[in-house]
């Protein structure tokens, strides 16, 4: 049994598979949109989608993990390697720019501004708390090499 096969836990109930699959497609669309819309994170929505597909649709699950655009990122994250440094920089920069511009140029209510800034900070903290792929890979390689 491959590692991918051991990760798939397709729900027994047809209704549950349909529900997970539908919600998975919604998260997939939002995740793909996150790659082109500034300020919308894509990776987290793709991670949720791949999880939902692991319980509903083996074909979509495998497609997501082998996709040329984001498959390797999903595989690395699921393997515990975290997020690439470049992706972290882009994500944090996008959040800072979109939240900052929205708070200054779009919102006039101070409570709405504060809420938006708080939401942006939560996103930044979440991203920064994730392992950095390059660091985690180097750490694992040094642990495997004989001293």
Rosetta blueprint (number, residue, H / E / L):
1 X L
2 X L
3 X H
4 X H
5 X H
6 X H
7 X H
8 X L
9 X L
10 X L
11 X L
12 X L
13 X L
14 X H
15 X H
16 X H
17 X H
18 X H
19 X H
20 X H
21 X H
22 X H
23 X H
24 X H
25 X H
26 X H
27 X H
28 X H
29 X H
30 X H
31 X H
32 X H
33 X H
34 X L
35 X L
36 X L
37 X L
38 X L
39 X L
40 X L
41 X L
42 X L
43 X H
44 X H
45 X H
46 X H
47 X H
48 X H
49 X H
50 X H
51 X H
52 X H
53 X H
54 X H
55 X L
56 X L
57 X L
58 X H
59 X H
60 X H
61 X H
62 X H
63 X H
64 X H
65 X H
66 X H
67 X L
68 X L
69 X L
70 X L
71 X H
72 X H
73 X H
74 X H
75 X H
76 X H
77 X H
78 X H
79 X L
80 X L
81 X L
82 X L
83 X E
84 X L
85 X H
86 X H
87 X H
88 X H
89 X H
90 X H
91 X H
92 X H
93 X H
94 X H
95 X H
96 X H
97 X H
98 X H
99 X H
100 X H
101 X H
102 X H
103 X H
104 X H
105 X H
106 X H
107 X L
108 X L
109 X L
110 X H
111 X H
112 X H
113 X H
114 X H
115 X H
116 X H
117 X H
118 X H
119 X H
120 X H
121 X H
122 X H
123 X H
124 X H
125 X H
126 X H
127 X H
128 X H
129 X H
130 X L
131 X L
132 X E
133 X H
134 X H
135 X H
136 X H
137 X H
138 X H
139 X H
140 X H
141 X H
142 X H
143 X H
144 X H
145 X L
146 X L
147 X L
